[in-house]
């Protein structure tokens, strides 16, 4: 099993546009990395293909920031976000 580190949490999901709003609480994420969403009804991995902060595309997001990420499956508020170490 791949070792993972919790890096944040989902605080909103916009179903019409398939975007998860994340609060990054630890470390950072970058375009091309794979993250895992895990919650009561959620458990899947997603490669980060696009991220936005305040409607502007970004390639890198560090701890303390909020970011929108396009996802292929539904996530729920409170789902935890992990990345492989």
GISUL-V688168 format. One record per backbone hydrogen bond with DSSP energy under -0.5 kcal/mol. CO is the residue of the C=O (numbers start at 0). NH is the residue of the N-H. If there is no record, write none. Layout:
co = (CO;CO)
nh = (NH;NH)
This chain:
co = (2;4;6;6;7;8;9;11;12;13;13;13;17;18;19;19;20;20;21;21;22;22;23;26;28;29;32;32;33;34;35;35;36;37;41;43;45;46;47;49;50;51;52;55;58;60;61;64;66;67;68;75;78;79;80;80;81;82)
nh = (84;82;24;25;80;22;77;20;14;16;17;18;70;13;21;68;10;11;23;66;8;24;63;62;60;32;34;47;83;45;37;81;43;79;38;36;34;48;31;69;57;67;55;52;30;28;64;23;21;51;19;78;9;37;6;7;35;4)
